[in-house]
Amino acid sequence: MPRILDVADDVRAEIGDEEADRLLAGESAPGAYDCTSCRTPGDSEHEHTSTVLFVGEETAVLAFAHAGCLPSQVVRVTEEQLQGAVASITASEAGVPQQAVLGVTSGLVLLDGELHPALVVEPTGPIARPGTTGPDDAFLPLLQEQGFAPVHEVGTVPQVLHGWSVLLAVGQLHAVLQPGPDGGSPVAWWQAHQPLQVTEGWRTAANKRQSVLVYAAPAGGIGRQPREDLLREALDKAAARGQLVAATMPLAGT
């Protein structure tokens, strides 16, 4: 059965016209899939679906996403990132629970009577140490090893984490960058599947201070809060439980 697929020109150029036509005809594209962006089920027979081609140094992997989550495109990644994507896609097809992904919320936080732009990072599930499969959540210890500081009370500006930055471009949030290996170019610690909108007030505060406060809590520590006062309340409670770390990062971009 034909699929309702978007195949971008750059994707078609990489996979060739013959394979692109086979996808559109339904010969090589699955009907049901797990969206590579939001991780929830999709159906290319009945809903608009994007083809997303992950290209590494040696291999490439074709994935699918809801068209509303991600446009069809070629995504250049390292071979290590690509192997992680392959493991994630394979696990999805086998019915294995998906690996945790990082959720990011923006908001303004009042400290010492002044508003500061902040990002709150919370994974969708426990984060294991690389190379381990244990049940322990190592998210906060891993961040502390990177230089994030424990927050016992959300009342002061966290210390600056040198080498890290928050990338804002054309008024949209694109990534949180960390130092590259062996002092190389910065790499994305977190990257938006598509640029995230921030409020005018948040952008103005970020441009004024040229820095962003980044708070992080384990899965379930903060939750999705619809208002900034509720977000602050959740941050305060996480700090009181010893489940919050933070750092101040320079702003990259505008």
C-alpha positions in Angstrom: 0.0 0.0 0.0 1.4 3.5 -0.8 2.7 5.5 2.1 2.1 9.1 3.0 5.8 9.9 3.1 7.9 13.0 2.7 11.2 12.3 1.1 13.4 15.4 1.0 15.6 16.1 -2.0 18.8 15.6 0.1 17.4 12.2 1.4 16.5 11.2 -2.2 20.0 12.2 -3.4 21.6 10.0 -0.7 19.4 6.9 -1.2 18.7 7.2 -4.9 15.5 7.6 -6.9 14.8 3.8 -7.1 14.9 3.4 -3.3 12.9 6.6 -2.7 10.2 5.3 -5.2 10.1 1.9 -3.4 9.6 3.7 -0.1 6.7 5.8 -1.5 5.1 2.7 -3.0 5.2 1.0 0.4 7.6 -1.8 -0.7 10.4 -0.9 1.7 8.8 1.4 4.3 7.0 0.0 7.4 3.4 0.9 8.0 3.7 1.2 11.7 6.9 2.8 13.3 8.1 4.5 16.4 8.8 8.2 15.7 12.5 8.9 15.9 11.7 12.2 17.5 8.9 11.8 20.1 9.2 8.0 20.4 5.5 7.4 20.1 3.9 5.1 17.5 3.1 6.4 14.0 1.4 4.9 10.9 2.8 5.9 7.5 -0.3 4.4 5.8 -2.6 6.9 7.5 -0.6 9.9 8.7 2.0 12.2 7.2 5.4 10.8 7.9 9.0 12.1 7.3 11.9 10.0 6.2 15.0 10.9 8.3 18.4 9.6 7.1 21.1 9.4 9.8 24.5 9.4 8.0 27.8 8.5 9.8 31.3 8.1 8.6 30.8 4.6 7.3 27.1 3.7 7.5 23.7 5.2 7.2 20.3 4.4 8.8 16.9 5.4 7.6 14.3 6.3 10.3 10.8 7.6 10.3 9.1 10.5 12.2 5.7 12.2 12.4 5.8 15.0 9.9 4.7 17.3 12.7 7.7 16.4 14.9 10.5 16.5 12.3 10.8 17.4 8.6 12.4 14.9 6.2 16.2 15.5 6.2 19.7 14.1 6.3 21.3 14.3 9.7 25.1 14.0 9.9 26.2 12.2 13.0 29.3 10.5 14.4 29.6 6.7 13.9 29.2 6.3 17.7 26.0 8.3 17.7 24.7 6.3 14.7 25.3 3.0 16.5 23.3 4.4 19.4 20.5 5.3 16.9 20.6 1.8 15.5 20.4 0.3 19.0 17.4 2.5 19.8 15.6 1.7 16.5 16.3 -2.0 16.9 15.0 -2.0 20.4 11.9 -0.2 19.3 11.2 -2.7 16.6 11.7 -5.6 19.1 9.3 -4.0 21.6 12.1 -3.2 24.1 11.5 0.0 26.1 13.2 3.0 24.5 16.3 4.5 26.0 15.8 7.7 28.0 15.9 11.0 26.2 16.4 14.4 27.7 13.4 16.8 28.0 14.2 20.5 28.2 11.9 23.3 29.5 12.7 27.0 29.4 11.5 29.5 32.0 12.5 32.6 33.9 13.7 32.1 37.5 13.7 34.9 40.1 17.0 35.1 42.1 17.8 38.0 44.4 14.9 40.0 42.9 16.2 39.6 39.3 14.9 37.4 36.5 17.3 34.9 35.0 16.7 32.8 31.9 16.8 29.1 32.8 16.6 25.7 31.2 15.4 22.7 33.2 16.7 19.3 31.9 14.9 16.1 32.9 15.3 12.7 31.3 12.3 10.6 30.4 13.7 7.6 32.4 16.7 6.5 34.5 20.2 7.2 33.0 22.7 4.4 33.4 26.5 4.9 33.3 28.0 4.2 29.8 28.8 0.5 29.6 26.4 -0.6 32.4 22.8 -1.8 32.4 22.1 -1.6 36.1 18.9 -0.2 37.5 20.6 2.7 39.3 20.0 6.2 38.0 23.4 7.9 37.5 22.2 11.1 35.8 23.0 13.5 38.7 26.4 11.8 39.6 27.4 11.9 35.9 26.6 15.7 35.7 28.4 16.4 39.0 31.5 14.7 37.5 31.2 17.1 34.6 31.1 20.1 36.9 27.5 20.7 37.7 27.0 21.7 41.4 24.4 20.3 43.8 21.6 22.9 44.6 20.2 22.8 48.1 18.2 26.0 47.8 17.2 27.8 44.6 18.3 31.2 45.7 21.6 32.0 44.2 23.2 32.0 40.8 25.0 28.7 40.1 28.7 28.7 39.3 29.9 29.0 35.7 30.6 25.8 33.9 33.5 26.6 31.6 33.6 25.1 28.2 29.8 24.5 28.1 27.3 26.9 26.4 23.7 27.3 25.4 23.2 27.8 21.6 20.4 30.2 20.6 20.0 31.1 16.9 17.5 33.4 15.3 15.7 33.5 18.7 15.3 29.8 19.0 16.9 27.2 21.3 19.1 24.7 19.3 21.4 22.9 21.7 23.4 22.7 24.9 27.1 22.3 24.0 29.8 20.7 26.0 33.6 20.6 25.4 34.7 18.3 22.6 37.1 15.3 23.3 40.7 16.2 23.8 39.9 19.9 23.8 38.4 19.8 20.3 35.4 21.8 19.0 32.3 21.8 21.3 29.8 19.0 20.7 26.1 18.8 21.5 25.2 17.3 24.9 21.6 18.0 24.1 20.2 19.0 20.7 16.7 19.9 19.8 15.0 17.7 17.2 13.7 20.9 15.8 14.5 24.4 17.2 12.5 25.2 20.3 10.6 28.5 20.6 11.4 30.6 23.7 9.4 33.6 25.0 10.3 37.1 24.1 11.0 37.7 27.9 13.3 34.7 28.1 15.2 35.7 24.9 15.5 39.3 26.2 16.9 38.2 29.6 19.3 35.8 27.9 20.7 38.5 25.6 20.9 40.9 28.5 22.9 38.6 30.7 24.7 36.6 28.0 24.3 33.5 30.1 21.7 30.9 31.0 21.1 28.9 34.2 20.8 25.2 33.5 19.1 23.0 36.1 18.9 19.2 35.9 16.9 16.7 37.9 16.4 12.9 37.6 13.4 11.4 35.8 10.2 12.4 37.6 12.0 15.1 39.7 10.3 18.1 38.1 7.6 17.1 35.6 6.0 19.2 32.9 4.9 22.4 34.6 2.5 24.7 32.7 3.5 27.9 34.5 6.7 29.4 35.7 5.5 29.8 39.3 4.8 26.0 39.3 8.2 25.3 37.7 9.9 27.3 40.5 7.9 25.4 43.1 9.0 22.1 41.6 12.6 23.2 41.5 12.5 24.2 45.2 11.0 20.8 46.1 13.7 18.9 44.0 16.4 20.9 45.7 15.0 20.1 49.1 15.1 16.4 48.2 18.7 16.7 47.1 17.7 15.9 43.5 18.9 19.1 41.7 22.1 20.2 40.2 22.9 23.4 38.2 25.4 25.4 36.3 25.5 28.8 34.6 26.5 28.6 30.9 27.5 31.4 28.6 25.0 32.2 25.8 26.2 31.3 22.2 24.3 33.1 19.5 21.4 35.5 19.9 
